[in-house]
């Protein structure tokens, strides 16, 4: 898996940086830039490039200081450095090379020369990196080889190998999958990201990539599983696993593929190269040899043990039965003694009654034949017995539909196990009914439109229904068992509610039956008005919990506000209607005398000579009468109720603001000239 080579261009002249960036980018080289030595060192130490084009003369820190710092750092000491400078002379060249430069290009330069030298040094850097990577791979392979051949603890070895391969090839997961003889089932025996994984069974029909390896006996490399038709049958399952790339290497034992070394990555690989493929296959081959040797050793050891103990087991079996017969016969529980393969060696009388089969028929018979065909309990029980795990009880459903709970223990000194049987058919039926009733009650609580919050006596929330989730804006999974009830109230609110519960003022001690107005806090810390009732829950006279029922008042308050607003608008409309009627009546009554005044004033003006002293009062009477007529017309067209300040705190109707805007003209406020 490779990435594009990267060059850092360091020059205080922007045009040179841009020119070199374009030229190198056109050659498929990734380019980064820096304007001075300080910035260059930050970029080199943050993500070392493959090569640096370095100007010697720069502000802050010149190229010589950068060379010295780079060569002094073990992590960047081998970095390829080409210096650029306009300073000529052999002394500058010698000084730059002694400071650690790998090459020297004088300014002004030809782009062709720069590109040629950069590509040459990149080849040198790539070759050096390849040699260093090969040395690291060789050391890793040697380490893996020593681990595989130096120990017989296969599980630990495979776990170590998976972790080392994942680290070397930079993948999120490396696992070892061993394949059964029928090539239908595989077992994941080690994984780099799960140290506890030792034997997970998988159906190979859901792994087309493993089946391809089994068919071809060749590595399978898939750069992008989302685009490869091999994964079309299982594309939905693959999508859920966040896997983009995978590589599988066959583990061969002669002509048979006994498993695969399985690499997965969440990123799409640009290229899984020859180095990665070779490394993976070498490890797979070495692992196959180690697994084969371990299996052979285990088989020889098991056979030797079996032969050594076969006679003793047979002889001891009878003694074991006789030794425990009295104890088992007098036990109140049903009891079996079975061997490692599940065959019944002995059973007591209570066991006969429980299973409904006599001991004469059961002794020597596999106990699994008693169970229903679809019962997975027997296989699980034997797995636990062979693993030495006697801490768990296993349920077995018999063919007669009875349900047994089995506990097991090893028989001291024997390859046998004692099984204690208890008929739990009726107990489980009652438990199922109780669970059904509990679920029903939970559904009722969730279905209520009001929020229900119950807490234990310490104030920890134990019940938080759907309505409470909506009210508080919190999920039950974030509240139940995790949040104290005080976090749902304003400061001191929870203590106040408890004090009210303990009083006799709201429906009796330990209860609040009269709804109280309170405020609670949502997840964002905003206050929410609610109506609350509450009570203390008692069982057999002992207080065990408190429960509060909260009704959200936000919609009710909003409706009340909307109703008040509607009532105000109605009152305003009634006021405007009354005002309009009054204005119309006033206009009608005032128009008649005003018309007479205006008419006589105009007649008087016509009869008086222009130089008559009474002409001016007559004109004033006529003008003011017209002004009055304008006011009357406005009163007749009042459509709004607007006021303005008058004297002191009094307000009067603002005729201009309240009258219809379609009235032409404005009231003249001209002052009398005379």
N, C-alpha and C positions, 0 to 999 in steps of 0.2 A: 504494500500500500504506500504510494509515493505522492508527494505534493510538488508543485512547481517550485523551482529554485528561486530564491529571493535575494535581491541586491539592494543595499542601502546607499543612496546617493547623498553625500554630505558636502554642501557648498553654500556659501553665503549669497551667491548670485542666483536669483530666482530663475532667470532665463536659462542658465546652465542646468539647473535641476530639472526644469520642464523639458528641455531638449533631450537630456539623457534619459529621462523617464519615458518619453515617447519612443525614442529609438530602442531602448531595451524592451519596453512593453511590446513593440512590434515583433520582437523575436520570441515572444511567449514567456518572457521573464517577469516575475512579479517584482515591482519596484516600490520601495519606501524612500522617503526623503527626510532630510534634517537640514536646518539653516545654520547651525553652529555646532561646536564640539560638545557642549553640554547636552543639547537635545539628542545628538548622535549617541552619546554614551547611555542616555536613558533608553533609547530604542534598542541598542545592542544588548543591554542587560535585561530588558523586558522580554525580547524575542530575538535571539541572535540570528542575523541573516547568514546566507552562504558566502557573501562577499560584500566588501565595503569599498566604494569609490570615495576617497577622502581628499578634500581640498586642504592644503597645508596652511594657508593664510586665511584665518577666520576670526571673528570677534569672540569674546568671552573665553573660549578655549581653542587654541590652534590645533592643527593636525598632529604636530609632534606630541603634544600632551595627550591627545586621544590615542595615538599609537602606544605611548607608554602605559596608559591605563588599561588598554585592551590586552597588551602582552603580559601585564602583571596579574591579570585575573585568570585563574586556572580554567574557568568555564569558557573563556573566549580566546585563550592563548593561541589556538590553532586557526583562528578565523583568517580568511584570505583578505589582505588589505592592499589596495592599489591607490597610490597617492597621485593627486593632480595639483600642479602648481605652475604659476607663471614665472617663478624665479628660476633662472637658468644657472648653469654652472655645475661642475663636477662635485663641488663641496656640498651643495644642497642635495644632490642625488645620493652621495655617500652618507650624509647625515640622516636622510629619510630611511635608507636601507638599514643603517645601524640601529635606528629607532624601532625597526620591526616591520617596515613595509615589505611586501612581497614583490611589488613591481612599481614602476614610475612612468607617468605620462605627462609630458610637458604641455602647457597651454601656450598658444592655441593648439588644439588637437583636431585630428580628423575623426569623424564618427566611426568610420570603418575600422580605424586602428583601435579605438576604444572598444567597439563591439567584439573585435577579434580577440583582444586581450582578456576582456571579461569572460567570453565564452571559454577561452583556454583555461583560465583560472577556475571557472565553475566546473570544468571537467576534472581539474585537479582536485577541487574540493569534493566533488561527487565521488571520485575514486577513493579519496582518503576516507570519506564517510562510509563508503561501501566496505572498505577494508576493515575499518573500526567496527562496523556492524557485524561483519563476518566473524571477527575475533570474539565479539560479545556472544554471537550465536553459538560459536564453537564452545565457548566456556559454558554457556547454558546447556547445550546438548551433552557436554561431558558431565555436568552436574546431574542432569536428568538421568543419564546412563548409570552413574554411580548410585543414585537413589533407587533405580529400578532393579539393579543387580545386587545391591548390598543388603536388602531387607526383604522379609517375607510378609510384612504387614501391608497387604495390597491396598486396603482402603486408604490408609494414610499416604501411601506412595501416590496413588491416583489423584488424591486431593491436592498434594503438592505439585504434581505434574500439571494439573489443570490450571492452578494458579500461576505457575511459571509461564506456561504457554500464553495465557491471557495477557500477562504483563509484557512479554516479549513482542507479541503480534498486535498489541494495543486493541484488544477486543473486550467488550463488556462482559462476555461470558464464554467460557470454554468448559465443555462437559465431556465425560466419557460415557458412552452408551454401549453396553454389551447386548448382544443379540442372541435370543434363544435358538435352539436347533431348527425349529420350524420357520424361523425368520418372520414370524407374525407378531412376536412380542419382544420388546426391548426393555432393558433396565438401566436407568440413569444411576450410575454408581458413584459419581463424583462430579462436582461443579465448582468452578472458581468463585462464584458469588453466593454459595450456600454450603458452608462447611458441614452442616447437619444432614445434608442429603447423602444417603448411602445406598438406597435401593428403591427407586421409584419406578413402578411398572408403567410402560407406555405401549399403546397399540400402534404398531408401525403403519397401519393403514392410514393414519392421520399424519404421517411424515413421509411425503413423496420424495424428499431429498435423501432420506436414509435408504429408502427402497431403491433409488437410483444407484447409490453406492453399492448396495448388495447385488444389484443386477450387473453392473459394469466392472466392479472391483477396482474402480478408478476414483480419484478425488473429484468432488463436485464443488465448484466455485460459483456462487451466485452473487453478483455485484448489487443487484436490486431485485428483491423478491417480489416487489409489487408489479414489476414489468415482465417477470419470467413466467412463461406459460406452465412450467413445471408445478407452480403453486396454485394454479387456477382451481383445482378441486378443494383446496383448503384456504382460499384467500380470505374468507371471513375470520377464520381462527387466527391466521397470521396477522391480520390487521389489528386484532386485540392485543397482540404480544409486543408491539412496537419494535418489530424486527425488520431491518432493511437489507442487511447483507448476511451471508452465511458461507462457511467453508467446511467441508466434511472430508476426512481422510480415512480410508479403510484400514482396519486393524486385521491383518491377515495371519492365519494359522495354517500354513500350507496353502491349499487351494480354497480354504473356507474363510469367509469374512466373519470374524467373531464379534466385531463391534466397529464403532466409528469414533474418531476424535472430532468433536462437533463444536465449531466456533460460530458465535452470533454477534452481530453488532447492530446498534440502533441507527447507525449512519450508513449511507450508501457509500461503498468503497469505490474510489476512483480507479484503482488498479490493485489487484491482488497478485503481486509479481512472482517471479521465479524464486526469489529468496524466501518469501512467505510460504509458497507451496512446498519448496524443498524442506524447509524447517518443519512444517506441519507433518509431512509424510514421514520424515525421519523419526519424529517423536511418536507418531502412530505405530510405526514398525517396532520401535523399542518397547512401547507400552504393550503391544500384542504379545511379544516374547515374555514380558514380565507376567502378564495375566495368565498365559499358558503355563508358565513354570509354577505360578502360585496355585493354579487349579490342579496341576499334576501333584504338587506337594500335598495339597489338602486332601486329594483323593487317596494318595498312598497313606497319609496319616490316618484318615478316617477308616480305611480298610484295615490297617494295622490295629487300630483301637477296637474296631468291631470284632476282629478275630480274637483279640486278647480278652475281651470282656463278654463275648457271646455266651460262653459256658457259664461264667459267673452270674450273668443276668438271668439265664434260664433257671439256675439253681436257686437264685435269690428270690425269684418271683414268687415261688410257693411260700418261702419263709415270710415274705412281706405280707402276703395275703393272710397267712395264719396269725402274724403278729398284730395286725390291725383289725382282725375280724370282730373281736368283742367290742372294741371301741366304736367301729362303724355301725354295728348292729344296734347299739344302744343310743346312737345319735338321734336328735330330734329332726335333723335335716337329712334330706336325701344326699347320698355321697357315692361318687364313683372313684375308682382308681383306674387310670388309663396309662398306657405306655406312650412313648414319644411319637408313635404313629397314630394314636387315637384309639387303639383297641382296648376294650373294657377288660380289666383284670379282675375287678371285684366291684360289687354294688351292694348296698345295704337294703334292708326291708323298706324304709321310707322312700328310697329311690324307686323301688318297684311300684309302690303306690302312686307316686307322682307321675311316672312315665307310662304306667299301665302295662309294663312288660316284665316278665319274670326273669330272675337272674340266670336261670339255666339257658334261656334263649339269648341273653345279652352277653354273657362272658365269652370273650374271644371275638366279639363283633365290633365293628367300627361304630363308635358312638354317634358319628355324623349321620348314620342311616336313620336315626330317630327324628331328624329335623326335617322341616318343610323344604321342598326343593328350591325355593327362592330365598332361603335364609342364608345370609352371609356370615352369621355368627360363628359357625364352626371353624371356618378358615381363619377368621380374626382371632379366635381363641387359641388355635394351634400356633399362630404366628407369635402371639404374646408369650405363650409357654416356651417356645424355642428361644425367644429373645430374653427370657428370664424376667419378664415384666409381670408380676403377680399383684400389682396395685390396683388394677382395673377390673370391674365386673363386666361380663359380656352377656347380652341377651340372646337366648336361643328360642326360636319358635318351633314347637314340635309339629309333627304331621297332624296331630289331633287338635291343633290350634291353641294348645296351652302355651303360655309364655313363661320361660324359666330364666331366672337371673343366676349366673354362674360366677363363683369366685374360685380361684385355684391356688394351689401351693405345691411346692416340690416335695416329694417323698424323700426324707433324708436317706442318703446312701444308695438310692436307686434311681434308675432312669425312668421314673414314673411320676405321675402327678395326681394329686387329690383334687377332685372337683366337688364343690358343695353346691347343691341345687336348692333353689327356693322358688316355689310357684308364686309368681307375681301377677297372674292374669287378672284377678279381681282388683288388686292394688293399682295396676296400670289403668284398668278401666275407670276406676274412681279418679285417678290422676288426670286422665283425659277429660272426664266430665268437669273436673275442677278447672282445668285449663280452658275448656270451652266456656264455662261460666265466667271465668276471668276475662277471656277475650270479648264475651258478650258485654260485660260491664264496661270494659275499656271502650268498646264501640259506642255504648250509650254515653259515656263521658265525652268521647270525641264528637258525638253527634249533637251535643247540647250547644245552643248558639252562644251561651255565656262562657267566659273563660273560667276554668276550674284549675286551681293551684293548691296542691296539698304538700305539706312539709312534715318532716319528723319533728320531734320535740327540740332538736338542736337547730332547727331552722333550715335544714337542707331540703331542697325541692325534690319531691318524690313522684308527683303526678303533675303533668303539664299538658293539657289537652290541645286539640287543634285550634279551638277558639283562642286559647291563651297564646299559641304561636302567632296567630294573626294580630292579637292585641299588642303583644310586646315586641313583635318583629324578631323573635328568637325561635330557633328550632329546638324541639324537645331534646334532641341529642346533645345540644350545647348547654342545656339547663339541668335536666334530671341528674341528680347525683354529683353535679359539678358546681352549682350556683347556690349561694345563700339567699334566702328570701329577701333579705334587706336590700339586695341589689335591684329589686323590682320596685322599690318604693323611694319616695323622697327621703332625705336624711331624717332618721328618727321615725319614719312612717311605720315600719314593721313593729317597732317597740310600742308605738301608740296603739296599733290594732290589737296587739296582745293585751295591753292594759284595758282596752274596751271590752275584750273577750272576758277578762277576769271580773269585770264589773257586772252589776245587775240592772244596768240602765237601758239596755237595748234588746230586751227579750229574755233576760235571765243569765245567770252565770254560765260561762263557757259557751255562749252563743250570741250572735248578733243577727236577730231576725228582722229588725227594722232597717231597711236599706240605708246605708250611710254614703254620703258624697265624699269621695277621696280622690287623690291623684296618684297615679303610678308612673313609672319611667319605662319608655321603650328602649330598644337596643341602642338608639342614638342619644339617649339621655334626655329626650323630650317628654314633658309632662302630659299625661293623658287623663282626662276626667272620667271617673267610673262610679257606678253605684255598687256597693259591696255588702254582701252578707257573709257570715263566717261562723264556724263552730269548731269545738274541740272534739276530736274523735276518741271514743273510749271503747275499750274491749275488756269485758268482765270487770268494769269499774276502774280500769287502769287507763290513764291517758296515753295515747300512742301517737297521735298526729293532730294537725290542724288543717282545715280545708277552708278555702275562701272561694266564693263565686262572685265574679266581677262582670259587670255589664258595661260595655263601652258606651259612653255618653256623647262621643263626638258627633255622630249622625244626629242624635236628638238635639244637641245644642245648635248644630247647623240649621236644623229644621226650625227651631225656635227663633233663631236669628232671621231666617228667611220669612217666617210668619210675621215677626215684628216689622221687618222692612216692608212687607206687603201691607200691613195695617197702616204704617206711616204714609205709604203712597196713596192708600185709599183716603186717609184723612186729608192729605194734600189735595187730592182730586175733589173731595167734597168742598174744601175751602175755596178752590179755584172756581168751582161751579157757583158757589154763593157769591164770590167776588164778581164773576162775570154777570150774574143776574143783577146784582146791585149796581155795577157800573153801567149796564144797559139802561136801567131805570133812571139813574142819575143823568146820563147823557140825554135821554129822551126829554126829561123834565127841564133841563137847563137849555136845551137847544131853542125852545120857543122864546123865552125872554131875550136870549142873546141875539136871535134873529131880529127882533124888534129894535134892540139897542143899536145893532150895527146899521139897520136900515135908516133909523132916524139920525144917527150920527153922520151917515153919508149924505142924507138929504140936507142936513144943517150945513155941511161943508159946501155944498153946491150953492146954497142961498147966500152964504156969507161971502163978501168980497175978500180977495186975497190979502188985502192989507188990513182987513178987519181984525182987531185984537182977539176976537173970539174964535178965529180960524184955528189957531194953535190948540186950544183946549178941545175943539171939535175933532181935530185929527188925532189927538191923544186918545179921546174916547173911542174913536173908530179903531185905532191900532190895538188898544188893549182889549177891545171886544173881540177882534180877530184872534188875538192871542188866547183869550178865554175860549173861543170856539175850537182852537187847535187842541187845547187841554181837554175839552169835552169830547172831541173825537177820539183822543187817545184813551180816555176813560172808557169809551164805548168799545174799544178794541183790546182791552186787557186780556192777555192769554197766559200770563205767568204771574207769580206772586214774588216780586223782588222788592226789597226794602233798602233804605239808605238812612244814615244818621241824620237826626234832626237837632233838637235842643236837649242838651244834657244826655241822659241815657235813652231818650225816646227815639223811635225809628218810625219813618213814614214810608208809604209806598213810593218806589222809584218808578214814575210813569214811563220814562224813556226805556228803562230795562224791562218793564213788564208788558209794554204795548207791543203789538204786532209790528215787525220791522218793515212791513210793506207800506206803512203810512209815510207819505211823502212829506219832506220838510222837517224842520226841527224848530222847537220853540226859541224864538229870538229873545236874547237877554240884553238887547241893546239898551244902553243907558240913555236917559233923556238928554238931548243936546242942549236944551235951554235950561 
